Amino acid sequence: MSPTNRTVVVTGIGATTPLGGDAASTWEGLLAGRSGVRPLEQEWAADQAVRIAAQIAVEPGEVIPRPQARRLDRSAQFALIAAKEAWADAGFTDKAGEDPSVDPDRLGTVIASGIGGVTTLLDQYDVLKEKGVRRVSPHTVPMLMPNGPSANVGLAVGARAGVHTPVSACASGAEAIGYAIEMIRTGRADVVVAGGTEAAIHPLPIAAFGNMMAMSKNNDDPEGASRPYDVARDGFVLGEGAGVVVLESAEHAAARGARVYAEAVGQGISADAHDIVQPEPEGRGISHALQNLLDSTDLDPAEIMHVNAHATSTPAGDVAELKALRKVFGDEADHFAVSATKSMTGHLLGGAGGVESVAAVLALYHRLAPPTINVENLDPEAEAAADIVRGEPRKLPVEGRIAALNDSFGFGGHNVVLAFRTV
Amino acid sequence: MAATQEEIVEGLAEIVNEIAGIPTEDVQLDKSFTDDLDVDSLSMVEVVVAAEERFDVKIPDDDVKNLKTVGDATAYILKHQA
């Protein structure tokens, strides 16, 4: 391999999600088909049209010491928890430099969020109005800035090769991982901590998404509300949390004897140029992203056995994605076991690409695709286009190299497809 | 009624504990906020605002830079409290 086309591998994973406080418990929840969606018990939820969400399973205050937690937005807290897990999982014992197996000048972070420190911004505005200027926290700016999670993770691991935050709404987490793959592939870094985080369960975002008619109002059946591909799907359920991976050049991982979960093959990116929020109904932008993935990597469609779909449980979006997969891959799409894990985690917005990359990597590592839950009446258009894993996990082929895709799309018409494969 | 020196140190200790997580018994007159108590410049603003509220005193920004130790802050509050 030339120095500008290096192989990238995943050597660490971490997550904190509505299903569990780490990657292992999240994975267990996904395989068990457990919903993380619950009623919102907060007082402010009473007069909301949407009164359900997938809230974090383990409150970050139980993990992060209080003096540190009070200076971090909730989205940064999630990111830090997931990143520390991934960092330790990759076998690093201390921050870069202190642990001699990673050079700080060759370490980066790319952690994204869709909305950034929205709860800090809104809570501090309440403080300003209710208690006055003097009481606004001096930590407000570093807490609300969208690059806060990436910067805080960068400080924690000692990253000096670059700390980045691509923002593309619900594609942010995936775009972050794609950016990180490029940093390593092109030689800017040897190790990058990458993923997505989101903490937007607050009355304002819930009111706003609710008024867009984007969210499920199935308040009477929280666990059944996120139902991708089901004929009765009526919108997404907001989730919160973070998913982070440690990406590393294959040479660097081999030199330190690291365990490799999977190869991060590459990314395909496109934009719809169709509408600020509506998906292009035929999935043309998604097809373009998938084609870009094939054109820019040596991914063999015959090896793709699993897709962790974007599938947020919206009427238009779920099917458009499947049509695009069918259009680009033709008969090869017959052997894609398609899972919509948002049926369990809810939609983590900018965190989704991080958590779902962790899920896709684990699906390859264990050769097991998690199920899609709540599909009682499969939409005929979805059935015609794809093989949806429903109810139970699906075993993936135990022999040979297999690959998985993780799709993420965001308001603004952003399309990001990531590909991973076994090593 | 104005707070005594002992009450002020006790109050500052609770504030520093809340903000920086330092045990209250470690907050003594001779301790430096930045060097001994993990209170950086942003957190010092929080300490000052909390102290202003607790002891009914105004501490202008220009005076904050002179409050290096718990003793400095205690003396300032003793002198300026309403």
Interface residues (C-beta under 8 A of the other chain):
Chain A: P65 R66 P67 Q68 R70 R71 R134 R135 S137 P138 H139
Chain B: I19 A20 G21 D38 L42 S43 V45 E46 V49 E52
